[in-house]
Amino acid sequence: MFDEDQDAIEEPLDENPIDDAIEPVDSEPEVELEDEPEAEPEVQNRQTIRGLVTTQSGAQRPEAAARRKPRVTLQTLVTVIFAGIMVATLLTLWMPSAFTGEGLEEQYVGAISAVGQVTKQAEEGVQVSLPSEFPENKIGIIIGNKGLDDGEVCSNGLTELEINSTVASYLQQALIGMGYEAELLDETDPRLVGYQANLLIALHCNSCEYINDNATGFKFAIVPSEVKTIDREALTKCLSDEYAKATALKYHYQTTTNEIRNYHAFDQIDPLTAAMIFELGYMNLDQDILTNRPQILAEGIANGIQCFMGAK
């Protein structure tokens, strides 16, 4: 059996199966490598026929790159210019002194100082003395809203004009009793054109609407002028002290606004006439004293004026 098995094994070896397996390899030399470049047009033709125009062959890529090159250059140029503008802007903001000769902080402080100086000059004016013929003993009293309307009107029918008129009458009497020449004027009085007096005071009241529990008290403002004929600080102190003492009302100095400081009735008066507007109180929380004790309000103002005049 061993001899038969040996013979069975030897027979396939005589047929040389390895040589048969290598025979297909012997056919490879028939394909020439030089024909490979021609394969790309064939691929391109097949792509065109199949509609795959978005796929570009290797032969087209250098041309596409050449077409894209100017676009990249233009985009780069725009980017560089934009970056330059941004850098210049940032440098201007960061170092303003290089362009203006002063720092940003100095500019800001200088602007505030300039505004402050103008405001201070408008408030204080230039100190002058009244001419000898000027009526220094004369005081004018404007009845707020008279000649215009009723002013503030409360739900119970009380009007601001009623309060202003009553207090103005009491104030005139009190000042005359002190030896001053006092006269009443309407808010649109033609005598206000070039009006001359040591002091012109307009009486008004504040809103009769409830605002809050702090909406009670008085306030006043001396009208700004290019010239100063009186000591405004002394007048402010005398009026605020005497009126608060007589009425027990609070002085709201911090709520004075430009609206009452630029009172229209003073537009045509003589520039040497010191003028002011006086808010007697709030017609809501202060309604009792405004309507029932107007003579007390008048006495407080008169005493303040007398305090000021006596200190001159």
Buried (B, 14 or more C-beta within 10 A) or exposed (E): EEEEEEEEEEEEEEEEEEEEEEEEEEEEEEEEEEEEEEEEEEEBEEBEEEEEEEEEEEEEEEEEEEEEEEEEEEEEEEEEEEEEEEEEEEEEEEEBEEEEEEEEEEEEEEEEEEEEEEEEEEEBBEEEEBEEEBEBEBBBBBBBBBEEEBBBBBEEEBBBBBBBBBBBBBBBBBBBEBEBBBBBBBBEBEEBEEBBBBBBBBBBBBBBEEEEEEBBBBBBBBBBBEEBBBBBEEBBBBBBBBBBEBBEBBBBEEEBEEEBBEBEBBEEBBEBBBBBBBBBBBBBBBBEBBBEBBBBBBBBBBBBBBBBBEEE
